Amino acid sequence: MAESSKRIVVVGGRSRRPWALQSKDRILEAAIAEIGAVGFERAKISEIAKRADMAPGSVYTWFDNKEDLFRAALEAALKEQILSNKVALADVDTKQDWIFQLAALVPRNHEDKGPTTTQMLLIESYYAAWRDKKARKKLLPDINSHIEMHVNIIKTAQEQGHISKEIDADALGLIFLALPTGLSVLSLAGAPRVNDASWLELLTRFARAIKP
C-alpha cells in the first residue's frame, strides 16, 4: 500500500499517476495547435482530442470545460514563448536594459516566419474575453498577469533611473503590450511585418526620450 501511494501525485487537487501527466501535456499541445489554427470559438474538444490521439472524455479528466483548457493552453504557450525569447536574447544583458526585458515578453518569431502560435492564442484570449463573459472570468487573471509583467519592468526601470518617474508606469506598460499585439493582428491580416532592426531603432530613440 505504501509503495502504491508513492506512485500518486496531486495535481489541481486531484490524485494522479505520474505517467498520466504525459496525457495532460499532449492535450495542452493539441489545444495550442487547434486553437491557434481555428480560433477559440470554433475549436472543439472533439478535434483537440483527435489531435492528441485520445478520446474526448480524456480531456475532461483534466479540464472542466473549454475555457479551463484554453486558459491552461494559453499559459503553457506563453511560458514557452517567453523562454524561447530569453534564449534568443541570452547574449544581451537584460538586467541593465529594460527594452530587452520587455522584448523577452513579446511573442515573436526570430526568423521572420510569420506570427507564432502564442501570438495567435493571445489575440484569441483578448477576443474571447471581449465576446464571452464566461471566458473573460477565466482568462482575465492571465491577461492581467501578462500586463503586470510589463508594468513591473517599467517600474523597476524608473527606480533604476532609466525612465522618468513622472511617466505613468501602468499606462506605459499597457502601451508596450498593445503595440506588438496590434502589429500581430495586422500581420495576421496580411500587413507587412516590421523588421527587427527598425523596431530596435524606434525603441532606442523612444527610450532616450523618456529618460529623466
N, C-alpha and C positions, 0 to 999 in steps of 0.2 A: 504493500500500500504506500509505504514511504517512497519507494522507488518510483511508483506511478505518479505521485504528487509532484516529483521533481520535473516531470515532463509537462507540467501545466504552467502556463503563463497567463497573467491577467492583462487584457488589452481592452481599454474603454469600459472597464467594469465587468467584462465577460471573460470567462476562463477559456483558454485556447491551447491546443497543442502547438509547440514551436514550429513544426513543419507546416501548420495551417497558415502561418504568417506569409508564406510564399504565395498563397492564393490571393491574399489581400493585395500584395504588390502587383500581381497580374491583373487584378480588377482595376486598380488605380491606373496602371499603364494603358489598359484598354479604354478606360473612361477618358483619359487625357487625349488619346488618339481620336476617339469618337466625337467628343465634344468639340475638339479643335477642328474636326472635319465638317461637321454638320451643324454645330451650334447647340446651345443648351436646350432650347425649346424643342428642337427636332430630335435630339438624342433620346434613344430608347434603351431601357435596361436590357431588353432582349438582345439588341445589337451589341451593347457593351459586353454582355455575357458571351455572345458569339465570338467577339474579338479575343476574349480571354479563354476561349475554349472551355466554357463552363455552362452549367445550367443556370437560368435566371434566378432560381431560388438561392444559389450560392452567393449572389450579390447581396441579397437581403440578410444573409447570415452576418455580414459585416456592416451593412449600411441600412438605416431605416427607410430611406427614400432617396429619390434622385437628387434632392437638394443636399442631403448629407454627403452623398457620393461626390457631387460637384465640388463642394467645399473642400473635401479631402483631396480631390484631384488637383484643384487649383493650388492648394497649399503645397502639395508634393511637386507640382510643376514649377512653382515659383522658387522653392528652395533649390531645386535642381538648376534652374536658370541662374540664380544668384551665385551658386557655387561655380558654375561654368564661367560666369563673368569675372569672378575673383581670380580664377586660374588664369584667365586671359590677361588680367591686369596685374599679375604677380610681380612683374618687373617694375611696377610703379609703387612708390612709397605712399600708399593710400592713407597712412596715418597723418601725413603732412598736407595732403591736397584734398580738400573737401569735394572738389569737382569729380575726382576719380572715385571717391567713395560713393557719390551719387551714381556715377556711371556703372558701378558694380551692382546697383539695384535695378538698372534698366534692362528689361527683357529685350535682348537684341541678338542679332547674328553677327558673327565675326568675319564671315566670308562672302557677304552680300548675296546670300542665297534666298532672300525673301523673309517674310515675317516668321517668327518662331511660334511653336505651339503655345508657349507661355503667353506670348503677346495676344494670341487669339483667345486664350482662356481668360485673360484679364479683361479684355474687351467684352467677352461674353458675360463675365461676372457683373460688370457695370450695367450692361443691358438687362440682364436678368433681375438685378436689384431694382432697376428702374421700373420694369414692367410687371414684376411679380412680387407682391408683398411678402409672401411666404418665403420666397428665395432671398429677399432682402434681409429678413430676420436672420437667416442662416449665414449669408455671405458678408453682411456688414462688418462683423468683427474682423474678418481677414482684410477687407478693404481698408478699414481704419488702421489696422496694424501696418499695412503697407504705407499708408500716409504717414504714420508715426515714425517709421524708419527714416523717411525723407526729412521730416521736421527735426528729428533728433540730430541728424548730421548738420543741419543748418545751425541749430542752437549751439552745438559743440564748436563749430567754426566761429560763431560770434564770441564765445568765451575765449577762444584762442586768438582773437583779434583779426581774423581773416575777413569777417563780414561785419558791417556796421550794425550795432545793436538797435539803431533806430528803425531798421527794417523788420517788418512783421515776419517772424520765423514760420508761423503757421501758413501764412499766405504764400511765402516763397517756396515752402515745401510742397504745397499743392501745385504751384506753377511748374516746378521741376518734375512732378509726376504727370501733370496734364500735357506737357509738351511732347514727350515721347509717346504717350498714349494717343494723342491726336495724330501724330505723324504715323503711328502704326495703323490707325484707321484709314488714313489717306493711302498708305502703302498697300493695304489690303484691297482698297478700291482701285488700285492700278496707278496711282500717282508715283512719280519718280522718288526714289529714296535719297535722303540727304547723306552724302558720303561722310565718313568718319573725320576726315581732315577738315572739312567745312564746319562740322559740329564742334570740333576741338577749338578752332579759331574763334567761333562765336562765343563759346563758353568762356574761353580765356579772356576775351575782351569784356564780357559781362562781369566776370569775377573781379577784374581790375576796377570796374565802375562802382561796385558795391562795397569796396574796402572802406574802412573807417577813415 
